[in-house]
């Protein structure tokens, strides 16, 4: 009888331990997803089907920036939308991962001052179902990490509207002469 009570107690303790491990694991997974959504609320854009003419609606992240996941040459990349950047700017490390070729050097005026970097061509850049070919890019020595600046060499294809916590990108309509 006492042996039976001990094995039931051990089984109960094992079940309770299993419950708490599962609870903590699930809670950690959920909390990580919550924090990731706060950092990049536009990560879902990478799954948008290409070729659509629908507007792209972006939400500001917790820091007040427009961060979104898109693709460069078919590879997933996190973009920080930067209307003050002339080109789509990537770090040297990201350029190497993407296999980008340098096509000359240039001086760039950045928030951190004037720096020398390299120019490149991006075969394809996509965001939220919109894809552009032969986009001018830069390999910037001041950039760190995996986030690329999505500059005007891509964004100039859109009419941009920013209101409160949203940015709406609509494919630019061709201008009509004489109007």
Backbone as JSON Lines, residues from 0, in Angstrom:
{"i":0,"aa":"X","n":[0.82,-1.18,0.0],"ca":[0.0,0.0,0.0],"c":[0.87,1.26,0.0]}
{"i":1,"aa":"X","n":[1.87,1.28,0.89],"ca":[2.75,2.45,0.97],"c":[3.56,2.61,-0.3]}
{"i":2,"aa":"X","n":[3.96,1.5,-0.9],"ca":[4.7,1.53,-2.17],"c":[3.84,2.12,-3.28]}
{"i":3,"aa":"X","n":[2.53,1.74,-3.29],"ca":[1.59,2.28,-4.28],"c":[1.44,3.78,-4.1]}
{"i":4,"aa":"X","n":[1.32,4.25,-2.88],"ca":[1.18,5.69,-2.59],"c":[2.4,6.44,-3.07]}
{"i":5,"aa":"X","n":[3.58,5.9,-2.89],"ca":[4.83,6.54,-3.32],"c":[4.9,6.66,-4.83]}
{"i":6,"aa":"X","n":[4.49,5.61,-5.55],"ca":[4.55,5.68,-7.0],"c":[3.48,6.63,-7.55]}
{"i":7,"aa":"X","n":[2.32,6.7,-6.91],"ca":[1.29,7.65,-7.33],"c":[1.78,9.07,-7.09]}
{"i":8,"aa":"X","n":[2.41,9.28,-5.95],"ca":[2.94,10.61,-5.63],"c":[4.02,11.02,-6.63]}
{"i":9,"aa":"X","n":[4.92,10.1,-6.98],"ca":[5.97,10.4,-7.97],"c":[5.35,10.71,-9.33]}
{"i":10,"aa":"X","n":[4.34,9.94,-9.73],"ca":[3.67,10.19,-11.0],"c":[3.0,11.57,-10.99]}
{"i":11,"aa":"X","n":[2.38,11.91,-9.86],"ca":[1.74,13.23,-9.73],"c":[2.77,14.35,-9.82]}
{"i":12,"aa":"X","n":[3.91,14.16,-9.15],"ca":[4.97,15.17,-9.2],"c":[5.53,15.29,-10.62]}
{"i":13,"aa":"X","n":[5.67,14.15,-11.3],"ca":[6.15,14.17,-12.69],"c":[5.18,14.91,-13.6]}
{"i":14,"aa":"X","n":[3.89,14.68,-13.41],"ca":[2.88,15.37,-14.22],"c":[2.9,16.87,-13.93]}
{"i":15,"aa":"X","n":[3.05,17.24,-12.66],"ca":[3.09,18.65,-12.3],"c":[4.34,19.3,-12.9]}
{"i":16,"aa":"X","n":[5.47,18.62,-12.84],"ca":[6.7,19.14,-13.42],"c":[6.54,19.29,-14.94]}
{"i":17,"aa":"X","n":[5.96,18.3,-15.59],"ca":[5.72,18.36,-17.02],"c":[4.8,19.53,-17.36]}
{"i":18,"aa":"X","n":[3.76,19.75,-16.57],"ca":[2.85,20.88,-16.79],"c":[3.61,22.19,-16.73]}
{"i":19,"aa":"X","n":[4.43,22.38,-15.69],"ca":[5.13,23.66,-15.53],"c":[6.19,23.88,-16.61]}
{"i":20,"aa":"X","n":[6.86,22.83,-17.04],"ca":[7.83,22.96,-18.13],"c":[7.1,23.36,-19.41]}
{"i":21,"aa":"X","n":[5.97,22.71,-19.7],"ca":[5.19,23.05,-20.89],"c":[4.64,24.48,-20.79]}
{"i":22,"aa":"X","n":[4.16,24.86,-19.61],"ca":[3.61,26.2,-19.4],"c":[4.68,27.27,-19.61]}
{"i":23,"aa":"X","n":[5.85,27.07,-19.04],"ca":[6.94,28.04,-19.19],"c":[7.42,28.06,-20.63]}
{"i":24,"aa":"X","n":[7.53,26.89,-21.27],"ca":[7.94,26.85,-22.68],"c":[6.97,27.57,-23.58]}
{"i":25,"aa":"X","n":[5.67,27.32,-23.41],"ca":[4.66,27.99,-24.22],"c":[4.66,29.48,-23.94]}
{"i":26,"aa":"X","n":[4.76,29.85,-22.68],"ca":[4.78,31.27,-22.31],"c":[5.98,31.99,-22.91]}
{"i":27,"aa":"X","n":[7.13,31.36,-22.91],"ca":[8.34,31.95,-23.5],"c":[8.17,32.12,-25.0]}
{"i":28,"aa":"X","n":[7.62,31.08,-25.66],"ca":[7.39,31.15,-27.11],"c":[6.42,32.28,-27.44]}
{"i":29,"aa":"X","n":[5.33,32.39,-26.68],"ca":[4.35,33.44,-26.93],"c":[4.95,34.82,-26.68]}
{"i":30,"aa":"X","n":[5.68,34.98,-25.6],"ca":[6.27,36.27,-25.26],"c":[7.31,36.69,-26.3]}
{"i":31,"aa":"X","n":[8.09,35.74,-26.8],"ca":[9.06,36.04,-27.85],"c":[8.34,36.54,-29.1]}
{"i":32,"aa":"X","n":[7.25,35.88,-29.48],"ca":[6.45,36.31,-30.62],"c":[5.86,37.7,-30.41]}
{"i":33,"aa":"X","n":[5.41,37.97,-29.19],"ca":[4.87,39.29,-28.85],"c":[5.93,40.37,-29.0]}
{"i":34,"aa":"X","n":[7.12,40.11,-28.47],"ca":[8.22,41.09,-28.57],"c":[8.65,41.27,-30.02]}
{"i":35,"aa":"X","n":[8.71,40.2,-30.79],"ca":[9.1,40.28,-32.2],"c":[8.08,41.1,-32.99]}
{"i":36,"aa":"X","n":[6.81,40.93,-32.68],"ca":[5.77,41.72,-33.34],"c":[5.87,43.19,-32.97]}
{"i":37,"aa":"X","n":[6.3,43.49,-31.77],"ca":[6.51,44.88,-31.36],"c":[7.7,45.5,-32.11]}
{"i":38,"aa":"X","n":[8.72,44.69,-32.35],"ca":[9.92,45.15,-33.06],"c":[9.67,45.3,-34.55]}
{"i":39,"aa":"X","n":[9.0,44.32,-35.16],"ca":[8.73,44.34,-36.6],"c":[7.28,43.95,-36.85]}
{"i":40,"aa":"X","n":[6.36,44.93,-36.74],"ca":[4.94,44.62,-36.93],"c":[4.58,44.34,-38.39]}
{"i":41,"aa":"X","n":[5.54,44.5,-39.3],"ca":[5.27,44.32,-40.72],"c":[5.97,43.09,-41.3]}
{"i":42,"aa":"X","n":[6.34,42.15,-40.45],"ca":[7.04,40.94,-40.91],"c":[6.17,40.12,-41.85]}
{"i":43,"aa":"X","n":[4.86,40.23,-41.73],"ca":[3.95,39.45,-42.57],"c":[4.03,39.82,-44.05]}
{"i":44,"aa":"X","n":[4.6,40.97,-44.37],"ca":[4.66,41.42,-45.76],"c":[5.47,40.48,-46.65]}
{"i":45,"aa":"X","n":[6.36,39.71,-46.06],"ca":[7.2,38.82,-46.87],"c":[6.35,37.73,-47.53]}
{"i":46,"aa":"X","n":[5.18,37.43,-46.97],"ca":[4.34,36.37,-47.54],"c":[3.33,36.89,-48.55]}
{"i":47,"aa":"X","n":[3.33,38.2,-48.81],"ca":[2.39,38.78,-49.76],"c":[2.76,38.35,-51.18]}
{"i":48,"aa":"X","n":[1.76,38.0,-51.96],"ca":[1.97,37.53,-53.32],"c":[2.44,38.69,-54.2]}
{"i":49,"aa":"X","n":[3.42,38.42,-55.03],"ca":[3.99,39.42,-55.91],"c":[3.03,39.77,-57.05]}
{"i":50,"aa":"X","n":[3.19,40.98,-57.57],"ca":[2.43,41.4,-58.74],"c":[1.15,42.14,-58.42]}
{"i":51,"aa":"X","n":[0.87,42.38,-57.17],"ca":[-0.35,43.1,-56.8],"c":[-0.13,44.61,-56.9]}
{"i":52,"aa":"X","n":[-1.15,45.32,-57.21],"ca":[-1.08,46.79,-57.27],"c":[-1.74,47.41,-56.04]}
{"i":53,"aa":"X","n":[-2.03,46.62,-55.04],"ca":[-2.65,47.1,-53.81],"c":[-1.66,47.95,-53.02]}
{"i":54,"aa":"X","n":[-2.15,48.95,-52.28],"ca":[-1.25,49.73,-51.43],"c":[-0.61,48.85,-50.35]}
{"i":55,"aa":"X","n":[0.59,49.22,-49.96],"ca":[1.28,48.54,-48.87],"c":[1.09,49.41,-47.63]}
{"i":56,"aa":"X","n":[0.52,48.84,-46.58],"ca":[0.27,49.58,-45.35],"c":[1.24,49.08,-44.29]}
{"i":57,"aa":"X","n":[2.04,50.0,-43.77],"ca":[3.04,49.67,-42.75],"c":[2.66,50.32,-41.42]}
{"i":58,"aa":"X","n":[2.93,49.61,-40.34],"ca":[2.72,50.14,-38.99],"c":[4.07,50.49,-38.38]}
{"i":59,"aa":"X","n":[4.12,51.58,-37.62],"ca":[5.34,51.92,-36.89],"c":[5.62,50.84,-35.84]}
{"i":60,"aa":"X","n":[6.91,50.6,-35.61],"ca":[7.24,49.67,-34.54],"c":[7.27,50.43,-33.2]}
{"i":61,"aa":"X","n":[7.58,49.74,-32.18],"ca":[7.58,50.31,-30.82],"c":[8.53,51.49,-30.7]}
{"i":62,"aa":"X","n":[9.6,51.5,-31.51],"ca":[10.58,52.58,-31.47],"c":[10.19,53.76,-32.36]}
{"i":63,"aa":"X","n":[9.08,53.62,-33.09],"ca":[8.63,54.7,-33.95],"c":[9.13,54.62,-35.38]}
{"i":64,"aa":"X","n":[9.79,53.52,-35.73],"ca":[10.33,53.35,-37.08],"c":[9.43,52.43,-37.9]}
{"i":65,"aa":"X","n":[9.58,52.53,-39.21],"ca":[8.87,51.62,-40.11],"c":[9.85,50.53,-40.52]}
{"i":66,"aa":"X","n":[9.7,49.38,-39.9],"ca":[10.54,48.21,-40.15],"c":[9.65,47.17,-40.83]}
{"i":67,"aa":"X","n":[10.13,46.58,-41.91],"ca":[9.33,45.6,-42.64],"c":[10.25,44.53,-43.22]}
{"i":68,"aa":"X","n":[9.71,43.35,-43.42],"ca":[10.46,42.26,-44.01],"c":[10.1,42.15,-45.49]}
{"i":69,"aa":"X","n":[11.12,42.15,-46.32],"ca":[10.96,42.01,-47.76],"c":[12.03,41.08,-48.28]}
{"i":70,"aa":"X","n":[12.42,41.28,-49.53],"ca":[13.45,40.42,-50.13],"c":[14.39,41.23,-51.01]}
{"i":71,"aa":"X","n":[15.65,40.84,-51.01],"ca":[16.63,41.32,-51.97],"c":[17.14,40.09,-52.7]}
{"i":72,"aa":"X","n":[17.01,40.11,-54.02],"ca":[17.43,38.98,-54.86],"c":[16.88,37.65,-54.34]}
{"i":73,"aa":"X","n":[15.63,37.69,-53.88],"ca":[14.94,36.49,-53.42],"c":[15.2,36.09,-51.99]}
{"i":74,"aa":"X","n":[16.14,36.75,-51.31],"ca":[16.48,36.39,-49.93],"c":[15.76,37.31,-48.95]}
{"i":75,"aa":"X","n":[15.21,36.76,-47.85],"ca":[14.53,37.6,-46.86],"c":[15.48,38.6,-46.21]}
{"i":76,"aa":"X","n":[15.02,39.84,-46.1],"ca":[15.81,40.92,-45.5],"c":[14.87,41.82,-44.72]}
{"i":77,"aa":"X","n":[15.31,42.26,-43.56],"ca":[14.55,43.27,-42.82],"c":[14.98,44.64,-43.32]}
{"i":78,"aa":"X","n":[13.98,45.46,-43.65],"ca":[14.23,46.8,-44.14],"c":[13.8,47.82,-43.1]}
{"i":79,"aa":"X","n":[14.61,48.84,-42.94],"ca":[14.23,50.04,-42.22],"c":[13.95,51.07,-43.3]}
{"i":80,"aa":"X","n":[12.68,51.48,-43.45],"ca":[12.33,52.42,-44.5],"c":[12.92,53.78,-44.17]}
{"i":81,"aa":"X","n":[13.68,54.33,-45.11],"ca":[14.41,55.57,-44.87],"c":[14.28,56.48,-46.09]}
{"i":82,"aa":"X","n":[13.35,57.43,-46.02],"ca":[13.14,58.34,-47.13],"c":[14.29,59.33,-47.29]}
{"i":83,"aa":"X","n":[15.2,59.35,-46.34],"ca":[16.38,60.21,-46.43],"c":[17.57,59.53,-47.06]}
{"i":84,"aa":"X","n":[17.45,58.23,-47.33],"ca":[18.54,57.48,-47.94],"c":[18.34,57.48,-49.46]}
{"i":85,"aa":"X","n":[19.39,57.75,-50.2],"ca":[19.32,57.77,-51.65],"c":[19.13,56.37,-52.22]}
{"i":86,"aa":"X","n":[19.86,55.41,-51.69],"ca":[19.87,54.05,-52.23],"c":[19.35,53.05,-51.19]}
{"i":87,"aa":"X","n":[19.15,51.83,-51.64],"ca":[18.94,50.72,-50.72],"c":[20.33,50.38,-50.19]}
{"i":88,"aa":"X","n":[20.54,50.62,-48.91],"ca":[21.87,50.47,-48.32],"c":[21.95,49.2,-47.49]}
{"i":89,"aa":"X","n":[23.0,48.43,-47.72],"ca":[23.22,47.19,-46.98],"c":[24.61,47.23,-46.35]}
{"i":90,"aa":"X","n":[24.77,46.45,-45.29],"ca":[26.08,46.33,-44.65],"c":[26.99,45.46,-45.52]}
{"i":91,"aa":"X","n":[28.29,45.55,-45.28],"ca":[29.24,44.73,-46.03],"c":[28.96,43.24,-45.79]}
{"i":92,"aa":"X","n":[28.59,42.9,-44.58],"ca":[28.3,41.5,-44.25],"c":[27.07,41.0,-45.01]}
{"i":93,"aa":"X","n":[26.02,41.82,-45.05],"ca":[24.81,41.43,-45.77],"c":[25.08,41.37,-47.27]}
{"i":94,"aa":"X","n":[25.89,42.3,-47.78],"ca":[26.24,42.29,-49.2],"c":[26.96,40.99,-49.56]}
{"i":95,"aa":"X","n":[27.83,40.54,-48.67],"ca":[28.55,39.29,-48.9],"c":[27.59,38.1,-48.9]}
{"i":96,"aa":"X","n":[26.66,38.08,-47.94],"ca":[25.67,37.0,-47.87],"c":[24.81,36.95,-49.12]}
{"i":97,"aa":"X","n":[24.47,38.13,-49.66],"ca":[23.62,38.21,-50.84],"c":[24.4,38.05,-52.14]}
{"i":98,"aa":"X","n":[25.73,38.02,-52.05],"ca":[26.57,37.86,-53.24],"c":[26.55,39.09,-54.13]}
{"i":99,"aa":"X","n":[26.47,40.28,-53.54],"ca":[26.4,41.51,-54.33],"c":[27.78,41.89,-54.85]}
{"i":100,"aa":"X","n":[27.82,42.35,-56.07],"ca":[29.08,42.78,-56.68],"c":[29.21,44.29,-56.54]}
{"i":101,"aa":"X","n":[30.42,44.72,-56.24],"ca":[30.69,46.15,-56.13],"c":[30.82,46.72,-57.54]}
{"i":102,"aa":"X","n":[30.23,47.92,-57.75],"ca":[30.24,48.55,-59.07],"c":[30.73,50.0,-58.94]}
{"i":103,"aa":"X","n":[31.86,50.17,-58.29],"ca":[32.42,51.51,-58.09],"c":[32.23,51.99,-56.67]}
{"i":104,"aa":"X","n":[32.97,53.02,-56.32],"ca":[32.86,53.56,-54.98],"c":[32.32,54.98,-55.04]}
{"i":105,"aa":"X","n":[31.83,55.46,-53.89],"ca":[31.25,56.79,-53.81],"c":[31.32,57.28,-52.38]}
{"i":106,"aa":"X","n":[31.16,58.58,-52.21],"ca":[31.07,59.19,-50.89],"c":[29.6,59.35,-50.54]}
{"i":107,"aa":"X","n":[29.26,59.06,-49.29],"ca":[27.88,59.18,-48.82],"c":[27.82,60.07,-47.6]}
{"i":108,"aa":"X","n":[26.82,60.94,-47.55],"ca":[26.56,61.75,-46.36],"c":[25.54,61.0,-45.52]}
{"i":109,"aa":"X","n":[25.97,60.59,-44.34],"ca":[25.11,59.8,-43.45],"c":[24.87,60.57,-42.17]}
{"i":110,"aa":"X","n":[24.04,60.02,-41.32],"ca":[23.78,60.61,-40.01],"c":[25.07,60.65,-39.18]}
{"i":111,"aa":"X","n":[26.01,59.78,-39.48],"ca":[27.28,59.73,-38.76],"c":[28.4,60.46,-39.49]}
{"i":112,"aa":"X","n":[28.05,61.26,-40.49],"ca":[29.06,62.0,-41.23],"c":[29.29,61.42,-42.61]}
{"i":113,"aa":"X","n":[30.33,61.9,-43.25],"ca":[30.66,61.5,-44.62],"c":[31.5,60.23,-44.6]}
{"i":114,"aa":"X","n":[31.07,59.23,-45.38],"ca":[31.79,57.96,-45.44],"c":[31.93,57.51,-46.9]}
{"i":115,"aa":"X","n":[32.95,56.73,-47.13],"ca":[33.16,56.17,-48.46],"c":[32.61,54.75,-48.47]}
{"i":116,"aa":"X","n":[31.84,54.44,-49.5],"ca":[31.26,53.11,-49.63],"c":[31.28,52.67,-51.07]}
{"i":117,"aa":"X","n":[30.61,51.6,-51.35],"ca":[30.58,51.04,-52.7],"c":[29.16,51.07,-53.25]}
{"i":118,"aa":"X","n":[29.05,51.22,-54.55],"ca":[27.77,51.14,-55.24],"c":[27.57,49.71,-55.73]}
{"i":119,"aa":"X","n":[26.32,49.34,-55.9],"ca":[25.99,48.01,-56.4],"c":[24.64,48.07,-57.1]}
{"i":120,"aa":"X","n":[24.3,47.03,-57.8],"ca":[22.97,46.88,-58.39],"c":[22.3,45.69,-57.73]}
{"i":121,"aa":"X","n":[21.05,45.86,-57.36],"ca":[20.26,44.78,-56.79],"c":[19.34,44.28,-57.9]}
{"i":122,"aa":"X","n":[19.47,43.02,-58.25],"ca":[18.67,42.46,-59.34],"c":[17.18,42.62,-59.09]}
{"i":123,"aa":"X","n":[16.79,42.4,-57.82],"ca":[15.37,42.46,-57.49],"c":[15.18,42.83,-56.03]}
{"i":124,"aa":"X","n":[14.28,43.76,-55.78],"ca":[13.9,44.15,-54.42],"c":[12.39,44.04,-54.34]}
{"i":125,"aa":"X","n":[11.88,43.38,-53.3],"ca":[10.43,43.26,-53.17],"c":[9.99,43.57,-51.75]}
{"i":126,"aa":"X","n":[8.8,44.13,-51.68],"ca":[8.17,44.47,-50.4],"c":[6.66,44.42,-50.6]}
{"i":127,"aa":"X","n":[5.99,43.64,-49.78],"ca":[4.54,43.62,-49.77],"c":[3.88,43.35,-51.1]}
{"i":128,"aa":"X","n":[4.44,42.47,-51.91],"ca":[3.84,42.14,-53.18],"c":[4.3,43.0,-54.34]}
{"i":129,"aa":"X","n":[5.08,44.02,-54.07],"ca":[5.6,44.89,-55.12],"c":[7.06,44.54,-55.35]}
{"i":130,"aa":"X","n":[7.44,44.3,-56.6],"ca":[8.81,43.93,-56.94],"c":[9.37,44.91,-57.95]}
{"i":131,"aa":"X","n":[10.61,45.32,-57.73],"ca":[11.31,46.21,-58.66],"c":[12.61,45.55,-59.08]}
{"i":132,"aa":"X","n":[12.96,45.71,-60.35],"ca":[14.19,45.13,-60.88],"c":[15.24,46.21,-61.07]}
{"i":133,"aa":"X","n":[16.5,45.79,-61.04],"ca":[17.64,46.68,-61.26],"c":[17.56,47.94,-60.4]}
{"i":134,"aa":"X","n":[17.6,47.73,-59.09],"ca":[17.52,48.82,-58.12],"c":[18.94,49.18,-57.68]}
{"i":135,"aa":"X","n":[19.25,50.45,-57.69],"ca":[20.56,50.93,-57.28],"c":[20.71,50.75,-55.78]}
{"i":136,"aa":"X","n":[21.87,50.26,-55.37],"ca":[22.13,50.03,-53.96],"c":[23.51,50.52,-53.57]}
{"i":137,"aa":"X","n":[23.74,50.53,-52.28],"ca":[25.06,50.89,-51.76],"c":[25.46,49.91,-50.67]}
{"i":138,"aa":"X","n":[26.75,49.67,-50.61],"ca":[27.33,48.85,-49.55],"c":[28.02,49.85,-48.62]}
{"i":139,"aa":"X","n":[27.4,50.04,-47.47],"ca":[27.82,51.11,-46.57],"c":[28.6,50.58,-45.38]}
{"i":140,"aa":"X","n":[29.83,51.06,-45.2],"ca":[30.65,50.57,-44.11],"c":[30.12,50.92,-42.73]}
{"i":141,"aa":"X","n":[29.3,51.96,-42.62],"ca":[28.76,52.36,-41.31],"c":[27.6,51.5,-40.84]}
{"i":142,"aa":"X","n":[27.02,50.71,-41.72],"ca":[25.89,49.87,-41.32],"c":[26.38,48.59,-40.67]}
{"i":143,"aa":"X","n":[25.67,48.18,-39.67],"ca":[25.98,46.94,-38.96],"c":[24.76,46.03,-38.99]}
{"i":144,"aa":"X","n":[24.98,44.77,-38.86],"ca":[23.88,43.83,-38.72],"c":[23.19,43.46,-40.01]}
{"i":145,"aa":"X","n":[21.96,42.97,-39.85],"ca":[21.23,42.39,-40.97],"c":[20.15,43.3,-41.52]}
{"i":146,"aa":"X","n":[19.94,44.47,-40.93],"ca":[18.88,45.37,-41.39],"c":[19.42,46.26,-42.5]}
{"i":147,"aa":"X","n":[18.68,46.32,-43.61],"ca":[19.05,47.18,-44.74],"c":[18.18,48.44,-44.71]}
{"i":148,"aa":"X","n":[18.74,49.54,-45.19],"ca":[17.96,50.77,-45.32],"c":[17.26,50.74,-46.67]}
{"i":149,"aa":"X","n":[15.96,50.84,-46.66],"ca":[15.2,50.86,-47.91],"c":[15.04,52.32,-48.32]}
{"i":150,"aa":"X","n":[15.92,52.75,-49.21],"ca":[15.99,54.15,-49.6],"c":[15.18,54.47,-50.85]}
{"i":151,"aa":"X","n":[15.39,55.68,-51.35],"ca":[14.58,56.22,-52.43],"c":[14.79,55.53,-53.77]}
{"i":152,"aa":"X","n":[15.89,54.82,-53.98],"ca":[16.05,54.11,-55.25],"c":[14.97,53.04,-55.42]}
{"i":153,"aa":"X","n":[14.36,52.62,-54.32],"ca":[13.19,51.74,-54.36],"c":[11.9,52.52,-54.08]}
{"i":154,"aa":"X","n":[11.93,53.37,-53.05],"ca":[10.71,54.05,-52.61],"c":[10.2,55.09,-53.61]}
{"i":155,"aa":"X","n":[11.05,55.55,-54.55],"ca":[10.58,56.56,-55.51],"c":[9.55,55.98,-56.48]}
{"i":156,"aa":"X","n":[9.31,54.7,-56.41],"ca":[8.3,54.06,-57.25],"c":[6.9,54.16,-56.62]}
{"i":157,"aa":"X","n":[6.82,54.81,-55.47],"ca":[5.57,54.89,-54.71],"c":[5.17,56.33,-54.42]}
{"i":158,"aa":"X","n":[3.88,56.52,-54.24],"ca":[3.37,57.72,-53.59],"c":[3.32,57.36,-52.12]}
{"i":159,"aa":"X","n":[3.97,58.17,-51.28],"ca":[4.13,57.85,-49.86],"c":[3.25,58.77,-49.03]}
{"i":160,"aa":"X","n":[2.47,58.18,-48.14],"ca":[1.63,58.94,-47.23],"c":[1.91,58.44,-45.81]}
{"i":161,"aa":"X","n":[2.26,59.38,-44.91],"ca":[2.52,59.01,-43.52],"c":[1.53,59.76,-42.64]}
{"i":162,"aa":"X","n":[0.79,59.0,-41.85],"ca":[-0.17,59.58,-40.91],"c":[-0.11,58.8,-39.62]}
{"i":163,"aa":"X","n":[0.13,59.49,-38.54],"ca":[0.2,58.88,-37.21],"c":[1.13,57.68,-37.2]}
{"i":164,"aa":"X","n":[0.58,56.49,-37.01],"ca":[1.41,55.29,-36.88],"c":[1.46,54.47,-38.15]}
{"i":165,"aa":"X","n":[0.97,55.04,-39.27],"ca":[0.92,54.27,-40.52],"c":[1.63,54.98,-41.65]}
{"i":166,"aa":"X","n":[2.23,54.16,-42.51],"ca":[2.78,54.62,-43.77],"c":[2.08,53.81,-44.86]}
{"i":167,"aa":"X","n":[1.54,54.51,-45.85],"ca":[0.89,53.83,-46.96],"c":[1.71,54.1,-48.21]}
{"i":168,"aa":"X","n":[2.1,53.02,-48.87],"ca":[2.84,53.11,-50.13],"c":[1.92,52.66,-51.25]}
{"i":169,"aa":"X","n":[1.65,53.56,-52.18],"ca":[0.82,53.24,-53.34],"c":[1.71,53.3,-54.58]}
{"i":170,"aa":"X","n":[1.62,52.31,-55.45],"ca":[2.42,52.4,-56.67],"c":[2.16,53.74,-57.36]}
{"i":171,"aa":"X","n":[3.25,54.44,-57.7],"ca":[3.14,55.78,-58.3],"c":[2.43,55.69,-59.63]}
{"i":172,"aa":"X","n":[1.54,56.61,-59.85],"ca":[0.84,56.7,-61.12],"c":[1.71,57.46,-62.1]}
{"i":173,"aa":"X","n":[1.78,56.99,-63.33],"ca":[2.58,57.73,-64.3],"c":[2.02,59.14,-64.48]}
{"i":174,"aa":"X","n":[2.9,60.12,-64.53],"ca":[2.44,61.5,-64.7],"c":[1.98,61.7,-66.13]}
{"i":175,"aa":"X","n":[0.93,62.47,-66.26],"ca":[0.37,62.75,-67.59],"c":[0.82,64.13,-68.02]}
{"i":176,"aa":"X","n":[1.38,64.2,-69.18],"ca":[1.86,65.48,-69.7],"c":[0.71,66.44,-69.96]}
{"i":177,"aa":"X","n":[0.91,67.73,-69.66],"ca":[-0.05,68.76,-69.96],"c":[-1.13,68.93,-68.92]}
{"i":178,"aa":"X","n":[-1.15,68.18,-67.84],"ca":[-2.19,68.35,-66.81],"c":[-1.68,69.11,-65.64]}
